[in-house]
Amino acid sequence: MSNTMKALVYGGPEKISIQDVPVPKIIEPDDAIVRVTTSTICGTDIHIWHGGMPEVADGRIIGHEFVGEVVEVGPAVRNSKVGDKVAVSCVTQCGECFYCVRGIYSHCTTGSWIFGYMIDGCQAEYVRVPHANLGMFGIPEGLTEEDVLFVGDILSTGYFGAENACIEPGDTVAVMGAGPVGMCAMHTAKLWGPSKVIAVDINQSRLDRIVARGIADVGLNPLNVNVPDAIRDMTEGRGADRTIEANGFKPTYDMAIDSVRPGGNVSFIGVFEKPQELAMNTLWIKNIRISMGLLNANRIPELIKLIQAGKLDTNFLCTHTAPLNDIVKGYDIFGGKKDNCLKWLVKPYQK
């Protein structure tokens, strides 16, 4: 293995480039080094690229959603070995700190390091995985890399949003934002047995594809209808039992709150770059429950089992694939919502 590798490096707002950087090394006893065999570009990467997350340092290798092959392990790694094919959580957790023992793994105090955010990420040939015993999961025989590629981030995020919404059988669930995260929220929401899942987005062709695939039952386009009124028309005037916001923009924020019935739940999983206003003078009387946050990524084994059982299938998201060489083009196409791109898959660099 060479001492250098190719990686996508962030150089400040609107500045990303493929560079030669040192191959990562084992630092802590429970670290692993993984050769990245498939990664993706995610919405958070786009936020970083545009400077929307100023806490990301110049020189950071971006990327946090990936699968790969273990090439080296520290002496304390016992759940994986060299040669294993693994899916990797986008957040790391020690399992022992104040937050981890309470199941809030995304706030691990020994370093809830989000790949490509606080530590170097996966849009590279190799990546160091801290706390590898708790963050890497073997890919079962019979499943492809694409089958499990999204369990480490967007499928776990969608599940987290649906779980926080506290969906009950027979509920009407509306998901604001039909990007990949929103689609995963719709897909996993069905695990709780809602009677209707409503997709909300201004991209009509995307809505049509979602409904045709059965990811959602109904598509509503805010350019054509007043979404809260349309949802109330479907629910005997009440509103959705649960709404999930998966976009991170003011229009979908407002729709998620305005569309929920009294006593319902609103679950936010979108990444917001700007503050939003909560109209407590009119909302307090609705008795709604609002939840939000970063995924815990603690359901990856269960999600893999559901994929094995045919209960979940996210392969429809894999619309574009190219080597690491072409990743800057991928940022333009995926980030610009061009060419009907849902997810841009990144394969190894071609020498």
N, C-alpha and C positions, 0 to 999 in steps of 0.2 A: 504494500500500500504506500502510495506517495505521501510526502509530508504536506503537500498542498492539495486543495480541491477547489472546484468551482462552486460559487454560492451567489445568491441574489442578496446584495447589500443595500441597505437604506442609507442614503446620504443627505437626508433632509427632505422637506416637502417637495413632491414631484420629482425626486431624484432617486432612482433605483437603477442598479446595473449589475451585471454578472462580473464577478471579480475572482481572482485567485486569493485564497485565504488559507491559513493553517488548518489541517485536519484536527478536529477536537480530540482531546485526550481525557482519560479517566482522571477525575479530581478527587471524588469521594468514594469510599468503599462500595457504596450501593449504586454507583453510576454504571451505565452501559453505553457503548458506542454502537449505533445502528446505521447501517448502509441504507439510505433512503431509496426504495424501489418504486414507490408511487406517492406523490403528494398532490396537493391542490392549492388553488388560490381561493381565499375566503373573503367574505365581506369585510372582516376586520382588517385584513391586509390592505384593502382598498382605502379604508379610513386612515391607516398608517401612511400609506403612499401619499395621500393628499394632505398630510400634516395634521389630520384631525385628532391625533393622539400624541401630543408634544412630549409626553414622558418617554417615548421611545427614542433611544439615543442614536445619534449618527454612528454608522458602522455596524449596526445590528443586522444580523442575518434574519430575514423575515420568514414567516411560515409556521403553521402549527397543526396542520391536519395531514397525517401521513401514515404509511405502513412501511415496513422494511425488514431487513435481515440483521440479526445480532451478529456483530463481528468481534466484540470484546466485552467482557464483563468485569466489574470490580469484585474483590474477594467476598463481599457481603451479599452479592446477588445470588439468590437461590431459586427463584421462580422461572428463570430463563437461562438458556445456555447458548454458546456460540453456534450459529447455524439456524436458530429458531426464526421463523417468520412471525412477525408480531404487528398488531395494531397498537397504537400508542395514544394515551390520553393527552389532550392539548394542555392540561394543567397538571402540575406535579403535586404530590402530597406525601408527607412523611408517615401519616397514620398514628402519630403519637402525641402531637401538640394539642393545645387547648381546643382549637377548632376541629381538628381531625377527629378527635375522640367524640365530638358532638355531631359528626357527619357533615360538617361545613368545610369540605376539603378544599374548596376554591380560596379559602383564606388561611391556608396552612402557614404557621408562623416561622417554620424553618425555611420558608421560601416557596410561596405558591407561585412558582415560576411558570408563566405562560410562555410557551415557545414562541419565538419571534417577537416577543414583547419585552420581557424582563431578562430573558436569556436568548442565546442564538437559536434560531429555528431550523425548519426542515427543508426550505427551498435551497437545498444544497446536496452534495453527494453523501455527506455523513452528518450525523447529529449526536450530541451527547444527551443522554436521557438520565436526569437525576432521579433518585428514589425509584429505580427501575423495578423493584419488587412489587410496587403498587401501581405503576403506570404503564406496564407493558402486558399485553394479552395475546396469547398464542392464537394464530389463525387456524381453525380446525381443518382437517382434511376434507376436501370436497367443496370448500369455499374459495373463491378467487379474492385477490387483493381488492378489486372493485367492490365485491360484495360487502366488505367490512371497512372500506376506506373511511366512511363518514362516522363511524361509531365514536371516534375520538373527539369529535367536535360537533358538527351540525346535527347529527342524529341524536346525540346526547343533549344538545341544547334544545332541540324540539321536544324531546321527552321531558326535560326539566320544565319547559314552559307548560306542557300539558299536565304534568304532575302538580305543579304549583297552582294550576287552575282548579284543581280538585273536581275534575269531571265526574259526573255520576251517570249511570246508564239512563238513556233516554234524553239526555241533555241536548240542547242546541249550542254548538260551539262555533264562534266566528273567529277566524284568524286574519288579522290585518297585516298584509304583506305576503305576497306569494313568491318570494325568492326562495332559494334552497332551504334556509332555516325555517321559513314559514311553511314550506311543503313538508318538511320533517315534523313540524308541530302538528300539521293536519294528519299526517300518516300515523304518528304515534297516538294522537288523540283518540283514534278509533279503537285502540286497545281497551279503552274504558267503556265502550259501547254507547256512544252518543247516537241519538236518532238522526242528527243532521250536522254535518260539518260544512261551514260556509267559508269560501275563500274570497278575500277582498283584495283587489289590485287594479291598477290603471292599465295594465298590460292585458288586453283582451285575448290575444293569442295564447298567452300563458294560462289564463283562466280556462280557456277552452280545452287546453291539453290536460290540465289538472282534473277537470270534471270528466273528460273522456277516459282518463286512466283510473278513475274512481278514488283519487287521492282526496277529493272533496265532493260533496253532493251538489253544491250550488256555487256559482261564481257571481260576484257582484262587482261591477265596475263603477267607482265613484264619479267617473266622467259621464256616466249615463243615468245613475240613480242616486237618490239621497240614501246612503247606506244605513244609517240608524233607522230611518223610517221604513225602508225595505225589510230590515230584519224584524222590526216590530210587526209589520204586516204578516210575516211568516210565523209569528209566535203569539197570536191572539192579543197583540198590543203590548206584550210585556217587554220584549227585548231578549237578547241571547242570555242563556244561563251563565255561560263563560265566554270571555273574549281573551284572545292572545295577541299581543302586539309584537310583531317580528320584523319591524322595519327600522325604527329609530328616528322617525320624522314626525313633525307636529301634526300633519293631517291624519296619520294612522294612530298617533297617540290620542287625539281628540275623538276619533271614531271608536276606538276601543272602549273609552270611558262612556261615550254617549250611547253606545249600542247595547250595553249590558243592562239587564233587568235589575230592579231593586232586589237586594239580597244576593246578587250574583257576584262573580269573581272576575277580576281583571289581572292577567298575568303578562308582565313585560319582560321580553327577552331581547328586544332590539337594542342596538348600541347607539346611544344618543350622543351627539357632539355638542348639543346646546341645551340649556335649561328649558324645562317646560312648566307651564302654570297649571296648578290644580285648583279648580273653582270650588273651594270648600263651602262657600256661601250657598251653593245650590246642590253640592254633592253630599253633604253630611247626612242629609235626610234619606238618601238612597240605601244606606246600610250595605254598601259594597265593600268587598275585601280586595285590596290591591297588593300584589306581590311583584317582586322584581329581583334580578340578580344575574350573576355569572354562574354558569352550569357547574355542578359538582363532579360530573363525569364519573360517578360511582356506579352507574348502571351498565357499564360496557359489557360485562359478562352476560347479563340478562339480554341485552340487545343482540349480542352475537347468537345466543340461543334462539331468539325470536327470528333472526335471519335464517338460521339453520332450519327452523321449522316452517319456513315459508310465510310467516306472519308479517314480516317486514321485508321490503325489497326497494332499495334506493338506486338501483342501477340506471333507472331512467334519468337520473341527474347527470350522468356521465356523457355529456354531449361533445366535448372537445378534449383531445389528447395530443400532447406534443412534448419533445424533450426539453430539458432544462434550458438548453440553448435559446429557445423561443419564448421564455417566460415573460419578458417585457412586453412582447406582443400579446401574450395572454392577459396581462394586466389591463391593456387597452381594451381588448374585446370583452373580457368578463366584467371589468370595472365600468365599461361604457354600455353594458347590456346589449352588445352587438351580436349579430349572427345567431340569434336565438340561443345564446350560450347560457346554460344553467350552471355547469361546473367545468372548470378548465383543469384537467388532470396533467400533472407534470411527471414525466418519466425521466430516467437517468440522463445525465449529460452525454452527448455524443462527441467523442474525441475527433 
